[in-house]
Amino acid sequence: MRKWIVAGNWKMHNTISESVALAQAIKEGTTGLTRGEVVLAPPFTALSAVSESIRGSAVTLAAQNMYYESKGAFTGEISPLMLKDAGCTYVIIGHSERRKYFNESDEQVNLKVKKALSVGLTPIVCAGETDGERNKGITEAVVNRQVSKALDGVGVEKINHLVIAYEPVWAIGTGRVATPEQAEDVHDFIRRLLVEIYGCMAADTRILYGGSVTQDSIAELIAMEDIDGALVGGASLNAEGFLGIINKMP
């Protein structure tokens, strides 16, 4: 049975002190949790402080992005080794906002995925279609391209050392949520794609849903066979709302 994940992506929100306070509240609200994983992705500036505040708890740390080199003259970038040193276990790669605002390509996503895996970080690899692409009926083609290219060159032995997050772009930060059936259709497609590439081991790869997830929508989503958790944006910035999502997980 796949163990669920609820990951909070705080994006460009919260100072260091605000991040620590929020992490502490989530830590206290998840004391003794063993049935799933809770992951927090604060901004880079707060990683080390949040890492200290959640030490010894059920909560683990993620970064929101990384570069695909270990070190070098890459002004403004963060290496995966720096993330590990700051206490990260996970790293979000290929988020739609990175693709949209920073022109991140499928090829760059692939380089980041392989680099993260090579140093022992678990990538949360994002994929999803825009509203226009869904209306054209090409959701599966878009997701196929993004997932296949992201995992190009990733060996079968690594497939369960990564997580996929399906994030329909039209649902991110809009208040619109894919219906459980819409989300499951794409999750099922991703699962079948992974099994086609990697064989039966991919049946254990966790696939999260991301897109305006709240405590009101999570129960129906997580009831779907191939939805293994959530990548949560805005609702993760409030401890009560985020814990409400976690408390509705099986």
N, C-alpha and C positions, 0 to 999 in steps of 0.2 A: 504493500500500500504506500502510495506517495505521500510524503509529509508536507502539509501545506506551508506556504510562506505568505505573510503579510508584510510588505515592504513600504515604508513611507519615504517618498521623495520630496524633500523640503524645498527643492529648487533654490532660487535666489531669495531666500527668506531667512530671517533670524540672525541676530548677532551671536557672539559666542555665549554670552550669559543667557540669552533667550533660548538658545539651543540646548544648553545644559539643563535649564529648568524644565524644558519640554521632555528631554530624554529621561530626566529623573522621574517625572510623573508617569511616563510610560513604563519605565523600569518597575516602579512600585506597583503599577496596575497589572503587571504580568508576572509577579512573583510566583514561582512554583510551576510556571507553564512548561509543559513537556510535549504536548500533543502536536505542536507546530513550531514554526520559526517566525520571530519578529525581527525585522531588519530596518534600520534607520539610515537614511542618506542625507546628512546635513551638508551645508556648504563646506568647501575645503577648509576655510578658516577655523571651523569648529570641530574638525574631525578628531584631533588629539584630545581636546577637552571632553567631547562626548564619549570618546573611547574610555577615558578614565572614569567617567560618571556611570557607565553601564558595566564596568568590569565585574565579573562574577555573577552576572544576571543572565536571564533568558534572552536578552536582546543582543543582536550582533550589528556590526557597522558596515556600511557601504559607502562608496564614493559615487558621485554623479557622473563622472567622466574620467578619462585618463588619456595619456599619449602612448604611442606604441614603441617608444624607445626607453631604455633604462635610465639614460642620462645623456647630457649633451647641451649644445648651444641652441636650445629651443625656448626662447624667452616666453614666459607666461604659462608654460605647460607643466603638468604634474605627471611624474612617472609612476608606474605600478609599484616599484620598489619603495617609493615615498609613501604610497598608500598603505602598503603592508606595514611599514615602519610606524605609521599613524594609528594602526590597529584595525585596518579594514580586512574583512573577509570577502565581501562582495564588491562589485563595481558595475554600475549601470552603463551599458554601451549601446549607442545607436538610437537614443531617445529621439522622438520625432522633432522635438525642439532643437536638438543639435543638428538634425538633418535640415530643418527649415531655416534656422537663423544663422547657422555657421557652415552651411553647405557641406555637411559631412556626407561622404559618399559611401556606397556599399563596400568599396575597396578599403577605405579607411576603417570602417567598422570591422571588417575581416582582420586587418592587421592588429587592431586593438584586442579583439577576441583571442587571437592566437597568443599575443603577448601576455595578456592577463592569465591565461591558462598556464603559460610557461613558467610563471613565477608563483603559481599557487593561489591566485585570486579566482573567485567564481564569478564569471560574467553573467549579468542579467541582460540578455540580448533582446532589444526591442524591435518590433515589426508591426506594421499596420497601414491601412489605406486611408486616403483622404475621402472627404465627402464626394468629390467629383469622381474619384476612382470607383467608389462603391456604386454610384449612380450609373456608371458605365458598365457595371457588371464584371469588373476586372479585379475584384478583391483578392481572389485566390492567386491570380497571376502576380500581383504586386507582392503579396506575402511570400509566395514561392520564391520570387527573385531575391527578396530581402533576406530570408532565412537561409536559402541555399548559398548565396554569396557570403553571408556572414560566417558560415560554417565551412567554407571552402578550405580544404587542407587540415581540418580538425579530425583527428583520428577517432575511431570508435571507442577507444579506451577513455576518451575525454567527454563523451556525450552526456554522461551523468554528473559531470563536474561543471555543468553550466545550466542556466535557467533561461527559458524563453518567456518574453512578456508580449502578449498581443495587446496593442494599444491602438484602437481605431482613432485616427487623428481627429475625426469629426466629433469625438466624444471627450476629448481632453480639455478640461477647463471650461466646458460649454454648458455643463449641467445635463447634457444629453448622455444617456447610458444605453449601450447596446442591450437589446432584450437578451434574456438568458439563452434563448434559442439562436439568436444571431451570433452571440459570442461563442456558444458551443459549436456551431457550424464551423467557425474558423479554427477554434482549438482542435476540433476533430481533424480538420484538414492538415494543420501543422503536425499533429501526432502521426497521421498517416504518411506525411512527407518525411518525417524523421525516421520512421520505421523503414520506409523505402530506401533511405540512404544508409542507415546504420543497423538495420535489423531489429530483432526483438528487444535488445537492450534499451532502445529508445522509448519503449513502453513505460519506463521508469523516469523519463525526463520530465521535470516539472514545468508546466506552462501556466503563467499567471495572466489575469485579465487586468488591464489598466484603462481607465477612462471614466472620470467623474464617479468613482466608487464611493459609496457612503454606507453607513450602518443600515440604511433603509433598503439598499439594493443588493447588499452582499449575500444575504441568505439564499436568494433564488439563484444567483450566479454560482455560488460554491456548490450548490446541489447538482450542477451539471457534471457529467462523468469526466470530462477532460479539463475542467478548470480547477487548478491546484492552488489557488490563492489569488492575491491581488497586489498590484503595484499602485499605491494610493498617492495622489497628489495633494490637493487642497485640504481634504479631510484629515490628512496626517499632521496638519499644523495645529490641531486642537486635540489635546490629550483625551478629553472625554469622547469626542467623535471617533478618534482612532481606536481607542480601547473598545468602543462600541462595536466597531468592525471585528476586532480580534475576538471579542466575547461571543460573536455569532458564528465563529468558525467551529466546525465539528470537532 
